[in-house]
């Protein structure tokens, strides 16, 4: 049986969007709002690549490209609205045929007992076809604008690619002010922050 991590192509259940030039793959259980988030992003000027089923292929050692299936291309299923054609509704600038996947955002229903990353220091990854891609886990709850969070995550990803890491800089500054010495972050526990 072939190893899926070393395969050169696969199908994923998710939504792929181009946000500020960053290929963002939205994953999550059915009903977590992936398509609604993508529709919100498209209405804000970003581009849909694939909804529901994302075909992924590995190019070279570290590049994963995603695209929509030929049958469903440019279409989305939105609960309460049905099937919509994004290209016809928003124009050709609202879609892309393919995009490199550079960031994975896992949407999950918010649970009060769950631990969520509050600082952003620890980098998580999602392995797709043997390639580790940066991953964030975003809790979804009523009234929370997931599209804005995805936009900020894409912008923050671009900053990290340029060597700007806000959380690490913040902790280093705390170390300078709080007596950590030599720009090192002070020693404190998660309870101290909360």
KOLTILUM-897423 format. One line per 4 residues: number of its first residue (from 1); their letters; for each residue x, y, z of C-alpha. Coordinates in Angstrom, 3 decimals. Layout:
N
NUM = a = X:Y:Z; ...
// end
This chain:
194
1 = xxxx = 0.000:0.000:0.000; 1.483:3.408:-0.965; 2.423:5.913:1.732; 0.110:8.972:1.359
5 = xxxx = 2.808:11.275:2.797; 5.102:10.339:-0.088; 2.456:10.399:-2.828; 2.636:13.052:-5.522
9 = xxxx = -1.100:13.895:-5.561; -4.187:13.655:-3.351; -7.693:15.042:-2.781; -8.452:17.045:0.372
13 = xxxx = -11.776:18.153:1.843; -11.337:21.881:2.307; -11.360:25.302:0.663; -8.402:26.994:-1.024
17 = xxxx = -8.272:30.776:-1.352; -5.669:33.311:-2.472; -5.460:35.970:0.245; -2.996:38.817:-0.412
21 = xxxx = -1.087:36.418:-2.674; -0.847:33.703:0.008; -2.452:30.358:-0.793; -4.536:29.587:2.308
25 = xxxx = -6.051:26.126:2.724; -9.042:26.127:5.077; -9.672:22.774:6.741; -12.262:21.713:9.284
29 = xxxx = -15.287:19.572:9.929; -18.367:20.002:7.815; -20.367:22.984:9.069; -17.460:24.968:10.543
33 = xxxx = -17.934:27.746:7.975; -15.138:27.141:5.464; -17.251:28.057:2.423; -18.886:31.027:4.160
37 = xxxx = -15.446:32.316:5.129; -14.228:31.916:1.537; -17.316:33.730:0.229; -16.654:36.572:2.680
41 = xxxx = -13.024:36.717:1.504; -14.077:36.803:-2.169; -16.491:39.653:-1.421; -13.488:41.505:0.121
45 = xxxx = -11.464:41.172:-3.101; -9.614:37.887:-2.577; -9.740:34.911:-4.935; -11.326:31.458:-4.760
49 = xxxx = -9.298:28.527:-6.029; -11.363:25.543:-4.868; -14.337:24.797:-2.655; -15.109:21.505:-0.924
53 = xxxx = -12.622:19.322:-2.833; -9.054:20.497:-3.361; -6.830:18.507:-5.692; -3.227:18.798:-4.477
57 = xxxx = -0.012:17.880:-6.266; 3.574:18.065:-5.111; 6.049:19.833:-7.354; 9.679:19.250:-6.518
61 = xxxx = 10.687:18.763:-2.902; 8.727:21.485:-1.092; 5.924:22.937:-3.233; 2.277:21.886:-2.947
65 = xxxx = -0.117:23.203:-5.601; -3.889:23.104:-5.100; -6.725:23.436:-7.605; -10.419:22.727:-7.908
69 = xxxx = -11.853:19.707:-9.640; -12.844:20.196:-13.275; -16.522:19.500:-12.477; -16.864:21.949:-9.561
73 = xxxx = -14.426:24.656:-10.675; -15.525:28.205:-9.647; -18.597:26.852:-7.857; -19.354:26.893:-4.152
77 = xxxx = -22.004:25.238:-2.034; -23.280:27.638:0.614; -25.852:26.346:3.091; -29.113:28.225:2.614
81 = xxxx = -28.109:29.529:-0.821; -27.239:26.333:-2.657; -24.700:26.165:-5.477; -23.314:29.495:-6.677
85 = xxxx = -20.905:30.332:-9.508; -18.269:32.684:-8.104; -16.902:33.693:-11.506; -20.334:34.748:-12.772
89 = xxxx = -21.288:36.527:-9.533; -18.007:38.363:-8.832; -16.136:38.330:-12.148; -13.038:36.649:-13.451
93 = xxxx = -10.768:38.480:-10.967; -12.462:36.590:-8.109; -11.095:33.195:-9.135; -7.824:31.394:-9.741
97 = xxxx = -7.296:28.044:-11.387; -4.439:26.949:-9.137; -2.354:28.253:-6.265; 0.597:27.170:-4.152
101 = xxxx = -0.533:26.231:-0.634; 1.544:28.260:1.830; -0.615:28.322:4.961; -3.127:25.887:6.458
105 = xxxx = -5.839:27.185:8.776; -7.753:24.541:10.699; -11.208:25.804:11.683; -12.729:24.050:14.669
109 = xxxx = -15.760:24.721:16.860; -14.737:26.712:19.944; -14.685:24.633:23.128; -14.333:26.355:26.515
113 = xxxx = -12.189:23.508:27.879; -9.721:23.476:24.947; -6.227:24.978:25.023; -5.597:27.483:22.237
117 = xxxx = -2.325:29.175:21.337; -2.443:32.677:22.809; 1.076:33.861:21.942; 1.985:32.432:18.541
121 = xxxx = 5.496:31.420:19.550; 5.297:27.735:18.745; 5.155:27.027:15.023; 2.813:24.218:13.989
125 = xxxx = 2.856:22.472:10.625; 0.535:20.318:8.554; 2.195:17.669:6.405; 0.661:17.413:2.936
129 = xxxx = 2.228:14.944:0.505; 5.397:14.898:2.605; 5.746:18.699:2.745; 5.398:20.543:6.079
133 = xxxx = 3.268:23.685:5.671; 2.726:26.290:8.434; -0.567:25.640:10.252; -2.824:27.628:12.559
137 = xxxx = -5.808:26.366:14.543; -8.604:28.934:14.740; -11.605:28.369:17.022; -14.930:29.313:15.443
141 = xxxx = -17.788:30.776:17.478; -20.882:32.854:16.765; -20.127:36.478:15.950; -16.427:35.907:15.238
145 = xxxx = -15.301:37.231:11.832; -13.234:34.359:10.495; -12.513:36.203:7.221; -10.747:39.017:9.092
149 = xxxx = -8.725:36.472:11.077; -7.703:34.729:7.836; -6.655:38.066:6.319; -4.535:38.886:9.381
153 = xxxx = -3.027:35.381:9.360; -2.038:35.817:5.685; -0.489:39.235:6.367; 1.353:37.858:9.399
157 = xxxx = 2.617:34.938:7.309; 4.044:37.402:4.761; 5.783:39.307:7.566; 7.316:36.087:8.908
161 = xxxx = 8.659:35.324:5.419; 10.401:38.714:5.593; 11.873:37.874:9.005; 9.396:39.835:11.134
165 = xxxx = 7.943:37.666:13.911; 5.662:39.809:16.104; 5.283:37.362:19.004; 9.020:36.738:19.319
169 = xxxx = 9.787:40.473:19.101; 7.154:41.186:21.743; 8.640:38.641:24.144; 12.159:39.921:23.473
173 = xxxx = 10.995:43.455:24.294; 9.389:42.166:27.497; 12.724:40.609:28.391; 14.491:43.938:27.975
177 = xxxx = 11.951:45.774:30.114; 11.239:42.993:32.596; 14.812:42.164:33.462; 15.244:39.060:31.326
181 = xxxx = 18.546:40.556:30.234; 20.256:40.684:26.846; 16.982:40.777:24.943; 15.956:37.343:26.149
185 = xxxx = 12.326:36.806:27.074; 11.557:36.692:30.770; 10.675:33.410:32.362; 6.960:33.121:33.070
189 = xxxx = 4.215:30.557:32.831; 1.019:30.558:30.792; -0.900:31.491:33.981; 1.180:34.695:34.291
193 = xx = 0.001:35.801:30.853; -3.660:34.971:31.340
// end
